[in-house]
Amino acid sequence: GTPDYSQFVSKPTCIQNIDRRLGINARKLKDVDDAAARDAGISDAKLEPFKDLREFADECRRLFTNATAYNERYRHTKNPTNPAPVILAAVDVLSPVLEEALFHLSIEAYERVGREKVLARWDSRKFADENEEAQGRRVIRQGMEAIAKKKFEASNLKTMTASRAQRERLLKWGATTAMLNLDYLEQDDDAAASAPAD
């Protein structure tokens, strides 16, 4: 640390903290336990994950703002051992690159959120269409089952009626046969009674 750093920079940050905070976000997204990070020696106790893309972008910009704020006083130094001119030159070159990257990242995030909303709407419509289609198939199946049930009941009724009619015919035939047999037996009895005795 530099002893006079806090005089020039009110909110210090560094690339390692940004990286660690992104790691916290990644672990939360992947639902990974932080024990692995602790075992690897990464201490995130004082760090919070980024709430959103804006906070991440602000932290990245703060990295460059802090570097400029602290090193600006040495911009024109002639001392070859002072790294301030090199740091400031890097900030001047990388700031537009950072802004372009953040712009593309925000566009990607916006498009992704938009795509997810569109896909969610499409999925809900597709789900509703599938539900309507399934409901239609269910109604058709229930109608077909009702028709099949009616046909089966009609067939059973016809079979039952046919068997009843067959039974009635059989009973009539049996009754007729029994009556004929009785008549025949009575005729035999009458014939035997009227026959002369020997």
C-alpha positions in Angstrom: 0.0 0.0 0.0 0.9 3.6 -0.6 0.6 5.8 2.6 -0.8 8.9 0.8 -3.2 6.9 -1.4 -6.3 7.7 0.7 -5.6 11.5 0.2 -6.3 11.1 -3.5 -8.7 8.2 -3.7 -11.9 8.0 -1.6 -13.1 4.6 -2.8 -10.2 2.3 -3.4 -10.5 -0.8 -5.6 -8.3 -3.1 -7.5 -8.5 -5.7 -10.2 -8.2 -8.5 -7.7 -11.3 -7.3 -5.8 -13.2 -7.0 -9.1 -12.2 -10.5 -10.0 -13.1 -11.9 -6.6 -16.5 -10.1 -6.7 -17.1 -11.6 -10.1 -16.1 -15.0 -8.7 -18.8 -14.6 -5.9 -21.4 -13.8 -8.6 -20.3 -16.8 -10.6 -20.4 -19.2 -7.6 -23.9 -17.9 -6.7 -25.1 -18.3 -10.3 -23.7 -21.9 -10.4 -24.9 -22.5 -6.8 -21.4 -23.5 -5.8 -20.5 -23.6 -2.1 -18.0 -20.9 -1.1 -16.0 -23.6 0.8 -14.1 -24.3 -2.4 -13.1 -20.6 -2.6 -12.1 -20.6 1.0 -10.0 -23.8 0.5 -8.3 -22.1 -2.4 -7.3 -19.3 0.0 -9.7 -16.7 -1.5 -11.2 -14.6 1.2 -14.4 -12.8 0.2 -15.5 -12.0 3.7 -15.5 -8.2 3.1 -16.6 -8.3 -0.5 -20.2 -8.3 -1.8 -21.2 -9.7 -5.2 -22.1 -7.2 -7.9 -25.8 -6.4 -7.8 -26.1 -5.6 -11.5 -24.1 -4.8 -14.6 -24.1 -1.0 -13.8 -22.3 -1.7 -10.5 -19.7 -3.8 -12.3 -19.2 -1.1 -14.9 -18.8 1.6 -12.2 -16.3 -0.5 -10.4 -14.2 -1.0 -13.6 -14.4 2.7 -14.3 -13.4 3.5 -10.7 -10.2 1.3 -11.2 -9.1 3.7 -14.0 -10.4 6.8 -12.2 -8.4 5.9 -9.1 -5.3 5.2 -11.1 -5.6 8.6 -12.8 -6.4 10.5 -9.6 -3.4 9.1 -7.8 -0.9 9.3 -10.6 -1.9 12.5 -12.4 0.5 14.6 -10.4 3.4 12.5 -11.9 2.2 12.6 -15.5 5.1 14.8 -16.7 7.8 13.5 -14.4 11.2 12.8 -16.0 12.1 10.2 -13.3 12.5 6.9 -15.3 11.8 4.8 -12.1 8.4 6.3 -11.5 5.7 4.1 -13.2 3.1 6.9 -13.1 3.5 8.0 -16.8 3.3 4.4 -18.0 0.2 3.8 -15.8 -1.5 7.0 -17.1 -0.6 6.1 -20.7 -2.2 2.7 -20.1 -5.3 4.3 -18.7 -5.5 6.7 -21.6 -5.3 3.7 -24.1 -7.5 1.3 -22.2 -10.3 3.6 -21.1 -11.9 3.7 -24.6 -11.4 -0.1 -24.9 -13.1 -0.6 -21.5 -16.0 1.7 -22.5 -16.5 -0.2 -25.8 -16.3 -3.6 -23.9 -18.9 -2.3 -21.4 -21.1 -1.1 -24.2 -21.0 -4.5 -25.9 -21.5 -6.2 -22.6 -24.6 -4.0 -21.8 -26.0 -4.6 -25.3 -25.4 -8.4 -24.9 -27.1 -8.3 -21.5 -30.0 -6.3 -22.9 -30.4 -8.6 -25.8 -30.1 -11.7 -23.5 -32.8 -10.3 -21.2 -34.9 -9.4 -24.2 -34.4 -12.9 -25.7 -35.3 -14.5 -22.4 -38.4 -12.4 -22.2 -39.3 -13.3 -25.8 -38.5 -17.0 -25.1 -40.5 -17.0 -21.9 -43.5 -15.4 -23.8 -43.0 -17.9 -26.6 -42.7 -20.8 -24.1 -45.9 -19.7 -22.3 -47.7 -19.4 -25.7 -46.4 -22.7 -26.8 -47.4 -24.2 -23.4 -50.9 -22.7 -23.8 -51.1 -24.0 -27.4 -49.9 -27.4 -26.3 -52.5 -27.3 -23.5 -55.2 -26.3 -26.0 -54.0 -29.1 -28.3 -53.9 -31.6 -25.5 -57.3 -30.4 -24.4 -58.6 -30.9 -27.9 -57.1 -34.4 -28.1 -58.6 -35.1 -24.6 -62.1 -34.0 -25.8 -61.7 -36.1 -29.0 -60.5 -39.1 -26.9 -63.4 -38.7 -24.4 -65.9 -38.5 -27.3 -64.4 -41.6 -28.9 -64.5 -43.4 -25.6 -68.1 -42.3 -25.1 -69.0 -43.6 -28.6 -67.1 -46.9 -27.9 -68.9 -47.3 -24.6 -72.3 -46.7 -26.2 -71.5 -49.2 -28.9 -70.3 -51.7 -26.3 -73.4 -51.2 -24.2 -75.6 -51.5 -27.4 -73.7 -54.7 -28.3 -74.1 -56.1 -24.8 -77.8 -55.2 -24.8 -78.2 -56.8 -28.2 -76.3 -59.9 -27.0 -78.4 -60.0 -23.8 -81.6 -59.5 -25.8 -80.5 -62.1 -28.3 -79.7 -64.5 -25.6 -83.0 -63.7 -23.8 -84.8 -64.3 -27.1 -82.8 -67.5 -27.6 -83.7 -68.6 -24.1 -87.3 -67.8 -24.6 -87.3 -69.8 -27.9 -85.5 -72.6 -26.1 -88.0 -72.5 -23.2 -90.9 -72.4 -25.7 -89.4 -75.3 -27.6 -88.8 -77.1 -24.3 -92.3 -76.4 -23.1 -93.8 -77.4 -26.5 -91.7 -80.6 -26.4 -92.7 -81.3 -22.9 -96.3 -80.8 -23.8 -95.9 -83.1 -26.8 -94.2 -85.6 -24.6 -97.0 -85.4 -22.1 -99.6 -85.7 -24.9 -97.8 -88.7 -26.2 -97.6 -90.3 -22.8 -101.2 -89.6 -22.2 -102.1 -91.2 -25.6 -100.0 -94.2 -24.6 -101.8 -94.4 -21.3 -105.1 -94.1 -23.0 -104.2 -96.6 -25.6 -103.0 -99.0 -23.0 -106.2 -98.6 -20.9 -108.5 -99.1 -23.9 -106.7 -102.1 -25.2 -108.4 -105.4 -24.5 -107.0 -107.4 -21.8 -105.7 -110.8 -22.8 
